[in-house]
Amino acid sequence: MSTATLITVAPTGAETAKSDVPALPTTMEELVETAQRCERAGAALIHVHIRDADHRPSLDPARLRDTVVALRESTELVVQLSTGGSVHDPLEQRLRVLDAEPDSCSLTCGTVNFGDAVFSNPYPFMSELYVQAQQREVVPEFELFDLGHVAALRRLIDAHGLPYGGRVHVDFVTGVPGGMPGTVAALVAGVSMLPAEVTSWSATGIGRAHLPIAAAALGMGGHLRVGMEDNLMMARGEPVQHNDQLVARAAALAGVMQRPAMSTDQARSMLAVATRG
């Protein structure tokens, strides 16, 4: 069990409208300010979705590259770009996210019902993303929304060997309507199925599953993902005002469990992130 806790912040996502939640960081300036505050609060990795000038989800190549550069210049955080985009983005555009040269990318290990929509991740796309990440020295984080996704990760490793850096880090996303439920029992089942090659794992619970999943992950030796992509409420009737509130709460919980928040250097070592200029 790790003696420190990797805290990932997922500050924006692609599902929530800025008009509904003004506190959501959607501009470059807001994202950089959020990253800086979350780093101070205990985050070591930032999972990034970007928006366009109208605050709509975007995979614009120039905007993605500028975002990576801005985050590197303003923080020491490991920068992870989402290759999921929104559920409506074409697969070819999602592959081109790697052109922005992030430290890490998400790689979702299967198709899943996502509320009323479908988040499509056919195996040929997953396989191509896996190989391209190897070639470009980008560390993937394997996103697991369901138990079948754990089996798909096994298939990818068997087909292509270990990812760049030789480490295998996965993240259980629980509580999405259509995916695995945000329960401790579901998380235990997923962890019990992980391939032997997995070197670290984290978990997040959507909405009200946020805290129970965080507590369970810490107790099982896992790491944490928090942020307004996954949860907009601190408590009943108390909206999140800033992502650093969620990071600070996670860091405090990790401290109580005697697994304090990991530094950015520790995170880079654990994930075997490439050194970039």
C-alpha positions, 0 to 999 in steps of 0.5 A: 500500500502506498504511504502517500496519496495521488490526488487528481483534480478533474475541474471541468468535464464536458457535461455541465454548462457554464450557464448552469454553474458559473463557478465551473472553470472554462476559460484559460485564465480560470483553468490556470488559476484553478490549477494553481490553487488546487496544486497548493491544496494538495493535487498532483495531477490535473485531468483536463477538458477544455471549452471554446470561447462560448464555453462549449466542450472543444477538442481544438488542437491549438487550444489544447496545445496552448492549455498544456503549455500554460499549465506547465508554465504556471504549475508543476502538476502532471498534465493529463488531457482527456481523450474522451472529449464529450460523448459527441466527439468523433473518434479521429478528433479524440486521437489527435489530442495526443498532438498536444504532447500532454504528460498523460492521457485518459484511455477509457477501456470500453463503451458505456451508456452515459446517462441518455447518451452513449460514450463510444470506445470501440476496441480498435479505437482503444488499441490505436490510442494505446499504441500511439501513446506508447510511441509518443511517450504519453502515460495513459490512465485507464478509465474503468466505468464498468467491470467489462472495462477491467477485462478489456484492459487485460486484452490491451496489455496482452496485445501491446505490452506495457504502456510507456514508462512500464507502469499501469495506472487505472481510475475507476469512475463509479456512479455514472448512470449506465456504468458501475454503481458508486458503491463500495461493493462495486469498487471492491469487485473492480479492484479484485479483478485488476490485472497483475500488471496494474501498479496503482489505481484511483477512484472517483464517485459521481455526485453523492458517491464522492465521499464513500468511494473516496473513503473506500479507496483510501482504505484499500490503498488506492488514490483519489480523483475529485473535482467539479467534473464529478461532483458539484456539491460539498454537502446537501444544499452547499454547492462547490464554490471552487475545485480547491475545496474538493482537493483540500477535503480529499487531502484532509481525508488522506491525512487522517488515513496517514496517507498524506497527499503526494507531491508532484515529484512523487506523482511523476515518479510513481507514474513514470512520466516522461521529462519534457521541455 
